[in-house]
Amino acid sequence: MSSAKRDYYEILGVPRSAGKDEIRSAYRRLARQHHPDVNKSPDAENKFKEINEAYHVISDDQKRAMYDRYGHEGVNQGDMGGFGFGGFGDLGDIFEDFFGFGTRTAARQGPRRGADLRYDMYIAFEEAVFGAEKEIEVSRHEICPTCRGTGAEPGTSPIRCPECGGTGQVRRAQQSIFGSFVNVSICPRCGGAGEIVQTPCSTCHGTQTVERSRKLSINIPAGVDDGTRIRITGEGEAGTYGGPAGNLYVVLHVKPHKYFQRREDDILLSININIAQAALGDEITVPTLEAEEKLSIPAGTQTGSVFRIRGAGVPRLNRGGRGDEVVMVNVVVPTNLNAEQKRLLSELGKTLGNNVVPQEEKNLFERLKDALGI
């Protein structure tokens, strides 16, 4: 090679330390810019060959090492073959993406799985805890019962597409200054099916499917939570060309309860007791999701005290056992006292004193977190 040849790194506009990704990116950009089918300037062909030559050398580790050490004279010219299109994997992508021709092929359409469907279901708090059996109605596309998915009127059959000969694809040759290229694309007449329907089905009008409403029974297992998805296999949209149906996903939305809240597998309940129950202790009755339970309140109970009713929570989904019901107590100070109640509390107050003791700042939610260990 003549010493007047331009430096390969300069041609591609990359530093000598450039990695393969940087070199590849620069090459693709320049190849698109200077391809003679796009760039009509007189020197486009020579620039394009120059870019290919540079890339051919410095994208190859062995040739690049020789070039870095000895320059143009160190590169084996016999391996370059004129730097046309042969041996460059990148060019196939460039031709396909930017010039509409290349070596990729389009296959005849085969079986396709149907689309998945989503159904949003709202259930009561108790149904999420204990499970339920629900019936839903879903609208979906099913295989046409008249033509059985062929799209053709009964008694007729689809015929081989005359444009593609049943292959589902068409090939068109294109000429450029570098030779002949074949453009392979999906057949525009049959859409890749390889066959066409001359007499469409009177029910589905050739679409192969019909829209139908279907009632389904959904089993909601005990312990589901808001956002749980239940998959019903094969109850989605019908597949095409013999493909399987998609799935139906039922997404659960749990309505809030008037009194109860949920934290994982535990049920949370807040109750009010009066100052006498808190000071002296009492046995009270509290609601659970199934029945009422006795709960012992010890003397001296403070606001924010937490108690557990074991096994009264949510069944553990796909596991054994249940969570607990966590009861948080609020001590309510009376606001409407009669004369006798005021007299009694006044007498009690005289015996308790009136010292004020500062307490560590901690709200009820923080106390609950401490009690639950969260």
Secondary structure, 3 states (H helix, E strand, C coil): CCCCCCCHHHHHCCCCCCCHHHHHHHHHHHHHHHCCCCCCCCCHHHHHHHHHHHHHHHCCHHHHHHHHHHHHHHCCHHHCCCCCCCCCHHHHHHHHHHHCCCCCCCCCCCCECCCCEEEEEEECHHHHHHCEEEEEEEEEEEECCCCCCCCECCCCCCEECCCCCCCCEEEEEEEECCEEEEEEEECCCCCCCCEECCCECCCCCCCCEEEEEEEEEEEECCCCCCCCEEEECCCCCCCECCCCCCCEEEEEEECCCCCCEEECCEEEEEEEEEHHHHHHCEEEEEECCCCEEEEEECCCCCCCCEEEECCCCCECCCCCCECCEEEEEEEECCCCCCHHHHHHHHHHHHHHCCCCCCCCCCCHHHHHHHHHCC
